[in-house]
Amino acid sequence: MELRIEPLAAEQRKPKCTDAAQLGFGRHFSDHMLVADWSGDQGWHDARIVPYGPFQMDPSAMVLHYGQEVFEGLKAYRQEHGGIALFRPDMNLARLNRSAERLSLPTVPADLFLDGIMELVRLEQEWVPAAEGTSLYIRPTLIATEAALGVRPAQQCRFFTILSPVGAYYASGFTPVRILVAEQLSRAVPGGTGEAKTGGNYAASLLAGNMAHDRGCDQVLWLDAVQHRFVEEVGAMNIFFVIDNCLVTPALSGSFLAGITRDSIIKLAPSLGLAVAERPIAIDEVLEGIRTGRVQEAFGSGTAAVVSPVGAFNYRDELFTINNAAVGTVTQRLYDTLTGIQYGRLPDTNGWMHRL
């Protein structure tokens, strides 16, 4: 697909935030964005990189009324020995298209997604921060833009990608977080849209997130929606436990996201001498395991935070503390290994990094 580029003149570009402490997450955006349109009669067309700015959208645009929208999140990293590389963008493309199919949106061609994003990052490479722990967050999004009311798949859509230099996802950095176990609210059910990366899933999590913060917690642990018994995921992350020296994570059920960081950790673990099990995990097993010491560590995984150690679970207002609320050795080792590959400090034996 031909890609048109309309770069801003140097004097029109925004000043870049270079202070890692001020970056935060998702607060600053680069000068340009990737955009392409789709219609039922034309297919994908008019791929372009243009100055970052607002879209003009009809008030009846179907995304505003029926939530036909999916998105992705990936990162570009400045390499220790020079250059910039993206982490597993092919996996993001595959997941975006699975989400699109579930929401009855058109799938995005590989050349538009992969080549377009690489070209956008190449144009905006000065926005990739260099400080330890920072990166350039990439947000590809697909929305229904047809101006019409009626519950049916839209016949006009837009794909766009914006870039944001980011620091640590949590202001506290790599320190154990406290998790509230959600018993009454449900995020998604098997057969629903839980495994799609769509905005409605995140909107459904906000009330529980507020409840967690009111109880002094950072995130929510979702249980299955049928029995409210089996662990599924933590907020916007997958969840892992170290149980009897084995790395354990819930088996994919269709009701929560198949995380790319999750997949990466599962693939890395054997090379680090770690046994891995994907299986159902009851909350009772977790709590009893914390009491007896069988549950030695817990952490979340996701693009934004990479690995986030868990220090305690709040269940029915009782606090269950893991490993004295300290970062565990397995958690630290996985974080160091994965970020080492992402920043080019360790060899990329799996071919995950796509260099500009």
N, C-alpha and C positions, 0 to 999 in steps of 0.2 A: 504494500500500500504506500503510495506517495505521501510523504510527510512535508508539509509546508512549515517553515520556521519564520516567525516574525519577531526578531530579537529587539529588546529595548536598547536605545543608545546608552552608553556608559553613564552619562549624566542623569539619566532618568531612573537608574536603578537605586534600590533602597539601601541604606546603610545596614551592614550585617552585624548581628549580635555575636561577639567573639568571647564574651564572658560566660564560661560554662555554668557558673552559679546562677546566671540570669536566664538561661535558656528555658528551663522548665520543660514541659511537654505540650506540644501543639499550640504554642503561643505566637511563634514567628513563622512567616511563610515567604518562600523565595519569590523571585521576580517573574517567573514564567510558569505556565501550566500546559499540560498536554490535553487536547480536546479532540473528540471525533463524534460524529453523529451517525445514527442508524434509522432507517425507515423500512417498512415492510416491502415497499416497491423498489428501493434503491440499494438496500443492504448498507454496509458500512461505507462511509464517504467523508470527505473533507477533514482528514486528519491534519492537525496543525498544532504547533507549539506557539503560544501567544502570551502576551503579558498577563500576569495574574490579575484577576478582577472579578467583579460580580457577573452573574448570568442574568439576562432578562428572561423571565419565565412567566407564562400565562397563569393566572390564579386558578385555572381549572386543570393545570398540569397533573397528570394522574398520580405522580409520585406523592403529591401533597394530600391526596385523598385516599389512596389505596395502598400506599407504602411499598410500591414496586421499586425496590432499591437494594443493591448489594455493594459491598466494598471489600477492600483488602488492606493489609498493612505489612510493609517490609522495610528494610533499612539498607542504606549504603554506608560503608565504613571506610574511613581513611586508613590505609594500610601502613604498618609500622615502617616498612622499607620503601615507601612511596607508592603512589597510585591510589585508586578508589575501586572498591568492589562491592557488589550487591550479594546478599545472602539468599540463595535458593529461589530466585524470582520465578523459575519454571513451576515450582510448587504453588506459588501464589496464583499464577495464571490458571493452573488446573483447578484450584479450589474456587477461584472467582467464577469459573465457568460451571462448576457443580452448583454453586449458589445461584447463578443466573438461571440455570435450568429449573431449579426448584421454585424460583419466583417468576417463571415464564418470561424471562428476559432473553434477548439475543446473546449468544456466546461471543466473546471478544477474540478476534484472530491473534495468533501468536506474534505475528510481525508487528501489529499495532501495540500490543501489550509490552512485549519484551524489547523490541527495537525502539519503540516510541519512548519507553521509560529510560532506556539506556541513553538515548539521545538527549532527553530532557535533563538527566543527571549530568551528562557531559557538559551541557550548556551552563548548568548551575553549579558546577563543581566547587566553586569558591564558597558555596553555602555549606559544604560538608565540613563540620567542625573538626578540630584536631585534638582537643583536650581529651584526656583519659575518660572513658565512659560515655562519650558523646557520639552522635551519629546523625545521619540525615534520614528522617522518617519519610516514607513514601506512601501516599494514600490514593490508590486507584479506586474509582467509584463509578458505578453504572446506575443510571436513574431513568425512569419513564417520564418523558417530557410531553407526550401527546396531550393537547388541550381538549379534554373530553371527560364527561362524567358517565360512568357505567363500569361495572365490575367485569373486566375482561383484560387480556394482555394488551399493553400499549403497542401502537404501531409506529411510534417515534420515541427514540431513546438517545441518551447522551452518555458517553464514556469520558471521564476526565481524571487527571492525576495531578495532585498538588504535592509540594515538598515542604518539609518543616525541619529545621535543625533542632535537635532535642538533646537534653541532658538526661539525668536519671529519671525514671518514671515516678518513683517515690522520692519525695523531698528528703526523707531520712536516709536514702541511699541503700546500700546492700546490708540491711539490718532486718532481723526477723519481724514479721508483721503478725498482727492478731486477727483471727478470722471468726466471724459469727456464723454458726450453723443455722441455716434457714429451714424451719420446720413447716411453717404454714403457707408460705408463698412458693410458687413453682415458676420456673423459667421456661421450660419447654417439655414436650412429650414426644415419645417415639412416633415417627410418622409426620411430625409437625415440621417447623422450620428451624429447629434447634441446631442442626448441623450446618445450616447456611449462615454465612456471615452477612446478616442483614440488620438494618438499624432497629427494627421492631424488637429483636431479641434483647438489645441493649436498653431500649426504653423500658422493657418489662423488668429489667434488673434494678432500675433506679430507686424504687421504693425500698427494696431490701437493702440497697446500699446506704440509704439514709438511716434506716434502722440500725445498721451496723455501726455507722459513725456515732449515732446517739448512745451506743453502748461501748464506745471507746475502741471499736474495731476498725480495721482498714479495708476489709473485704468481706464477701459473703461466700460460704460454702453451700452450693446447691446440692440438694438430694433429689433422687428420682421423683417424678411427679405422680407416680402410681401408688407407691407404698411409702414414700418419704422415708426410705430406709437406706438406699444405696447412694454412695458418694458419686457425684458427677463431675463438677468443675468448680473452680474458685473465681467468681466474678468474671473477668475477661481473660482468665488463664486456665490451663489444664492443671491438674493436681497430681503430685507424686508423693509416695511415702517410702521410707526405708523401713521394712519390716523384717526382722530377723536377718539383717544384712542383705536382703533382696530388695531391689528397686521395683515397686509395685504402683501401677496406675490403673484407673478404671478402663475396662475394655470399651471401645467405641460402640455406641448403641444407636446412633442416629439422632439423639436428643441433645448432643453438645458438640462443640467444634473439634474437628480433627486438626489439632494444632501442628504447625510446621516445626516449631521449637520442640514440641512433644515428640514428633517423629525423629527429629535430630538427636534428642537425648536417648531415645530407645536404641537408635543405631550406634551411638557413641558408647553406650554403657558396656557392652561386651569387651571392647578394646581397652577399657579401664578395669577389667576384671570384675564387673558387676553383673550379677544375674538379674534378669528382667522378667516380670510377670504382668500381663494385661488381663485383668479379671474383675468381676464384681467385688466391691469393697463395701461392706455394711458399716454404717456409722458406729454401731455398737462394737465392731471389731476394732475400729480406730481408737475409740475412747478406752476400751479395755486394754488395748495394746499400749496406750500411753501410760495407763496406771501400772502395768506390769513391766514396762520397759521394752516390750517387743517392738513398739513403734519408736524407732530411734531418731528419725528425722522426717520432716515434711517440707515441701516447697511447691510453689506454683511455677509454671513455665508459659512464656508467651513472647511475641515479638517485642512488645513495648519494654517489659522489665527483664527479658531474657530468662533469668532464674530469680525467684523471689522467695527467700527462706521464710518459713512459718514458725513462729515461736509459741503460739498457743491457739486453741480453739475455745470459743465461748459457746457452750451448749446448755440451754435452759438456765442461763445465768451462772453456770459453774464453769470455772476456767480450768482447762486441761493444758498444762504447760509441757512442751516437748524440749528435751535436751537442755533444760535450764534456760530456755529462751535464747539459746546461742546458736550461731550458724554451725551446722553439722559438717563433718569432714567430706561426706559424699556430695552434699549440696555445694560446698566450696569447690570441690574438685571438678564437678560438672560445669559450674559457672566459669571457672578459670579455663577449662578446656574449650568450651563453646565460644567464649569471647576471645580466647587466644586464636582460634581459627578465623573468627570474624574480622579481627584486627590485623591478621597476618603475622602474629607472633608464633603460631604453631603451624605445622604443615597441613594443608587441606587435602588429605588423602582421599576424601570422598568426592572431590570436584564440586563442592557446594558454592564456592565463591566465583562470581561472574565479574571479571575485571572490565573496566571501561577500555 
